[in-house]
Amino acid sequence: SYDLTQPPSVSVSPGQTAIITCSGDRLGDKYVCWFQQKPGQSPELVIYEDRKRPSGIPERFSGSNSGNTAILTISETQAMDEADYYCQAWDSNTGVFGGGTKLTVL
Amino acid sequence: EVQLVQSGAEVKKPGESLTISCKGSGYSFTNYWIIWVRQMPGKGLEWMGKVDPTNSYGTYSPSFEGHVTISADKSITTAYLQLSSLKASDTAVYYCARSTVITLGNVDAHHFDRWGQGTLVTVSS
């Protein structure tokens, strides 16, 4: 089975840039999505097709994907960005999620 | 407005079966797949499978195949997740989501752009 690996936690100060990585074998050959999930809420799509933002997602959310690593970058991080973030890709017609990263805004 | 509305919380005993529903509205139901995701207490998201509402054909994660059945009834724009022989370890929140169906240069680019509110399933004797 295909595995996506994320760091369990990332901490960032308000106003700074948060970087969350997602690693998988030849991940750059696939398209990656990112989801934000706040406590008690359903996940929300924040990045799709590696770098596109759905309507309503702030420009400070951006994504990239190359080689074996996809990256979610949150610029000028705000307290409201504190959440769990999950990467997701497709392999052999099956969806796969990363284990999730808890972003703490200190 | 696009909405996915799931059925309510369930409490079941081990060995019982369960069906959760997910009703789509505000969009063309057959133009998108429905996927199901499990989230065990305090844990991450797990992709369980998907269904094509045009023909109710399901595709499953190897981790869930044989234990779940995913189907859809396009006449009432509703998808279903059936869980059989429930165990305590099936206690979780189950989400449905709408998946676009996009392939770019032979690479799957489907993404889950709308989610249901989640259904809490508790399995306890």
Interface residues (C-beta under 8 A of the other chain):
Chain A: S1 D29 K30 Y31 C33 F35 Q37 S42 P43 E44 L45 Y48 E49 P54 D84 Y86 Q88 W90 N93 T94 G95 V96 F97 G98 G99 G100
Chain B: I35 V37 G44 L45 E46 W47 K50 T59 S61 P62 S63 Y95 A97 I102 L104 V107 D108 A109 H110 H111 F112 D113 W115 G116 Q117 G118
